């Protein structure tokens, strides 16, 4: 019998990495289905390429480093799927493959592997692609405009956030369109309904807790309401919450175990920081969206939040000795 010695407390649980990753994949299925319905099977092909590149790269990294490959735990599949969902359906087919390789090699393996990455791998890969091919990542296809075509010239729509960056509410795009997914955008960000179904699955299975998503979305809502542009602050706030990658970022990206705080107060501050940075980038940034960089910046401070915002030890009074 192999015994592992560690410090108390000792908690037995049936949860493991494979089960957690499988739950995340299941929670992403509604969003994937919505993306396929909106953008056609080309969206599915992009997802397949991204996941295949991520899984294959994970295998190669395991062979090169001599470490046991973690492909079977599902983490590489989750990374590939999340990366694909953050891309427009009009990107060339090589782009999700390049992003998948970067996510696994640079953002994960070079940091020490599963559980040791400082930054969310999928968002790090998206930031890398945005750095070198920015114009490609801000071209969006209209709903129903894509099949399996590899022609980005068919892109002919703007996202709600692109319209709002010009100082007004989107024309011709209702809140119901954004809630259901009848709008332009990245594959995984267009349907708020699908994302909320995924959030319900993750919360019901206790895969994530409410603190980071609620603090994140709540901060964006409050700041958008307070600094609203136009004559209707409520509508501006609702469009700000439903538009762009806020929901997929708050639910699936910011809650990444490895790159987010573990303490309760740290998670709340992390979510608030993500929300404040997102609004700042949306208002003052070069591009209308700021979720990617907001989360990556807060990833860099996750360790500090855990260190300086620790929970109170059981049986210890605040500022005093144990009772």
N, C-alpha and C positions, 0 to 999 in steps of 0.2 A: 504494500500500500504506500502510495506517495503522499506525504503530508506537506502542506504549505503552512508556514508559520508567518503570521502577520499580526499587527497590533489590533486590539479591540476597538470598537465592537465588531462582532462577527455576525453577519446577516446572511442567511441562506435564501437563495432565490433561484427560480427556474429560468430567469431571464438570461440571455446570452446575446452576443453581438449579432449572430445570424438571425435570431428571432426579432430583434429590434429592427434590423435592416429590412427584413421581410415585411414588417409592419409598415415601415416607411414606404416601401415599394407599393404595398396595397393602398396606402393612403394617397399615393400619387396617381393611381389608376384613373379616378374620375377626371383629374386635370389632363391626363394624357388623352383620354377619350374626347374630352372637350376640344383639345387642340387639333385632333384628327378631324373632328366634325367641322370645325371652323376653317381649317387650312388644307384639308385633304390628306391623302396618304403620303404626300411628300414629308409632312411633319413626322409621320411614323418612321420613315426611312432615315431621317436625321437622327431620331432617337436611337434607332438600331445601330447606326454608324458610331454614334457617341458612346453607347454602352459597350459595343464590341471593342472599340479602341481602348477604352478604360480597362476593361477586363483583360485584354491581351497584354497591355502595358504592365498591369499588375503581375501577370505571370512572368513576363520577362524580367521585371525588377527582382522578383523572388529568385530567379535563376542566377542573375548577375550577382546579387548580394549574398546568396547562399542561405537566405532566410526562408522560412516556410511561407509560401504565398498565401495571402489572405483572401483569395478569390472566393472561396466557398462561404465566407462570412457575409457576402453580399454588399460590402462597403463600396467596392469598385463599381458595381452595377448601379448603386444609388447615386454615386458621383456622376457617372455617365448620363443617367436619366435627368438629374437636376441640371447639369450643364446644358443638355439639349433643350430643356424647357425654358432656359433663359435666352435662347437664340431665336431670331426671327425664322419663320419657315422658308424664307427666300434665300438663306445663306447657301453658298456653294457646298457641295457634299464633302469636300476636303476639310472644311473648317471645323466641324464637330470632331473629326478625327484628330486634328492638330490640338484642339482644346483638351480632348480626353488624355492625350499623351502628356501634355503640360500639367494637367491636374494631378495625375498619378506620380509622375517623375519628380516634378519640382515642388508642388504644394504638399505632397504626401510622403513619398519615399525618401527624398533628401532631408526631410524633417525628422525622420526616424520611423516612419510607418504609421499604421493605424493607431489613433489615439494620441499621437504626438505632434500632429500638425497644428501650427499656430493659426493659420488662416483656413477658412472654408475652401476646400479644393475646387469645387465647382465655380464659386465666385472668383477665386484667384485665376482660374482659366479664362473666365469671361473677361476679367480685367485685362489679361494678357492679349486676348483677341481684340478687345476694344483699343488697346494701345497701338497695334500694328494695322488693323483693318477697321477703323472707326466708321467709315462711310457705309461699309457693308452691314454693320450691325445696327444701323439706324434706318435701314430701308425695310419697310413693312408692307406685306401683301394685304390686300383687302380680303375680307372673309369670303371663302369660296373661289378665290382667284387662282389657286394652285392645284396642280395635280402632281405629277412626277417631274414636271419641267425643271430644267436647270437654268432657266433664263430669268435673271433678276430684273430685266427690263419691264416685267409685268407689274412690278410694285407700283401702286398708285393710290396710297392712302396714308394718312397721318394718324398717329395715336392721339387719344384724348390729352395726354400730357404735352405733346407737341403743340396742340392747339392752346392749351392753358399757358404754355410758356410765352405766348404772344399776348397774354393779359386778359383773355376772355374764356368763357366756358365753351366747350366743344359744341359745334353746330352739327346737327343731324345725328348725334349720338346721345341717346337717352341713358339715364341711370339703369334702366332695365336692360338695355343693350350691353352695358358694361357688366351687369350682374350675371347675365346669361352667357356672354361671350361673343356677341355680334359686333365686334369691333377689331381694329387693327392692333398689333402688338406682337410680343414674343409668344412662342407656342404655349407656354405654361402660365401666362399672366392674364389672359383675356377673360377667363370665366371665374368671377368671384364665387359663384355658387359651387363650382367643382372644388375650388380651394378650401372653402368652408366645410365641405363634406370631408375632405382630407384632414382638416383641423379637428373635426369632431372625432374621427377615428383615432388620431394620435392622442387626443385628450382622454378619450374613453378608455384606451388601453394603457394610459399613463406613460406613454412613450415620451411625451413632453409634458411640461406643466404650463400653466396659464401666464406666468409672470412676464417672460420676454415678449410673447406675441401681444398681450394686452398692453403692456407698457409701450411697446413700439408703436402699434396702431393708435393707441390713445394719445400719445405725444404728437404724432402727425396730425390727428384730427383736431386736437386742441390748438396747435400752432397754425394750421390751415384756417381754422375758424377765426382766430384772433388776428391773423395777418391776411385775411381774405382779400382777393382782388375782385373788383366788380361790385354789383349792388346786392348780391344775394350770398352772404357768408355761409349759410347752411348748405346751399347747393355746391359752393366752392369746396367746402369741407368734404361732402359726400363724393364728389368727383375725385378729389385728392386721395381719398382712401381707396376707392375702387379702381383708380387708374394706375397704370404702370405695374412695377413688380413689387409693390409694397406687401401685398398679402402673401405671395409665395416666399418673399424674403423673410417676413416676420414669422411665418409658420414653419418653413422647411429649412431655411438657411441660418437665420440668427440663432436657432435652437440647437445647432450642431453641438454635440457633447464636447468634442475636443477643443473647439475654438470659442466657447462661451463660458461664462462663470458658472460655478457650481453652488455658490451660496445664494440664499434667497434675496438678500438685499443687493448683492452684486448683480443678480439677474435683472432686478428692477432698474437699477442704474444703467445697466447695459442696454436694456430696451429703450429707456428714455434717451440715452446717448445716440442710439441708432436712429430714433425718430427725429431728434433735433438736427442731426447731420443730414438726414434725408431731405428735410424741408429746406435746409440751408443750400444744399446742392441743387435742389429743384429751382430755387429762386435765384441763386447767384452763379450756378455752374454753367459750363459751356453747353452741356447736354441737358435735356429736360428731366432726366431721371437721375437719381442719386443713391438708390438702394445698394447697389454693388459696392460702391466706395464707402458708404456709411458703415456697412457691416464689417468690411475688411479693416477699417480704421479701428472700430471698437474691438475686433478680434485681437488687435495688438495690445489692448489694455485689459483683456480678460483676466490675465494673471494678476494684475495689480488690483483689480476689483476683488478678487478672491483673497488676496493678501491683506488688504486694508479694510475690508468690510466683512470680517469673519462673524459667524453666528456666536451668540453668547453660549458658553459651555454650560451643560446641564448641571444645576446645583450651585452655580456661581452667580452671585449678585453682581450687578453692574458696578464696576469700580471697586469691588470688594472681594474678600476670600470666599471659598466654598462654604456653604451653609451646612 
